[in-house]
Amino acid sequence: MDNKTREIVEKHKFKFSKSLGQNFLIDDTVLDDIIVGSGINEDDFVIEIGPGVGTLTRVMLPRAKKVTAIELDSDLIPILIEELNEFPNFQLIHNDALKVDFNEIIGDEESVKLVANLPYYVTTPIIVRLLTKGYNFKSLTIMIQKEVAERIDSEPNCKEYGSLSVLVQYHCNTKIVRKVSPTSFLPRPKVDSIVIRLDKLDKPRVEVEDEKLFFKVVRASFNMRRKTLWNALKPLGLSKEDLESAFIESGIDQKRRGETLSLEEFATLANSVYKFSIK
Ligand code: SAM
């Protein structure tokens, strides 16, 4: 079960930071499943977010063309440099993954795969950022809190289904790789985790006239989950007549609730709202 994590932590007398979400992997079976689940190979440029003491990095390096890791904690930088200096294909960026420009890191690399065991507090902002900025990568394999993975992977009419599900499924195919229990980490987190792989689609799953408006409609629909779509979409600012016409044209019953709509139905509704808001 145990790998080099504990040894490196003790050797460098590393002190874990709770606020940076530092729970390091100590379970080799999870490392293996992330490697297999992410599908990385020697043609891939891997970007790892939050390498910790380099536990996952060390197993990815011999299997990938290059691994660039982005780590925020300055205490981990010398440790990573020392522990991974035997790998010429390793590059380290000391920065906040919420601030770096991934376009600069990706450059003209063609087969880019992201891998991360994410601190729970940055999970959603990082996923949103990676998907909405149009970065050129193939997949994102991430370990995240079980509840967030369930939201991402959920379907209409489930209580987990929300804006995050729609955003991710608009851009990606999703696949749960495995569950991970708290005993696989040092120190143990309080929650269960899931490794999920998001494969970016060549083009979004549904065609929309105006992407910004599409997500506005989605967010408004989930903002007031218990309300009818009619009430939820009133704040979009269309006149009563135009909103009514949009519903009629879309064929979607205004008495339904947002959580019942599939991605295709959201697209149909947003495209009708678009038509009546620009006329
Ligand atoms: N990948 C390692 C592993 O699996 O053992 C460590 C995972 S630990 C859950 C999360 C890592 O992300 C920590 O090393 C933490 O310092 C780093 N981190 C936290 N916030 C970050 C941010 N905004 N940008 C980059 N790294 C961050």
Residues whose N, C-alpha, C, O or C-beta is under 5 A from the ligand:
A	BS01	SAM	L20 G21 Q22 N23 F24 L25 I49 G50 P51 G52 T55 L56 I70 E71 L72 D73 N95 D96 A97 L98 N117 L118 P119 V122
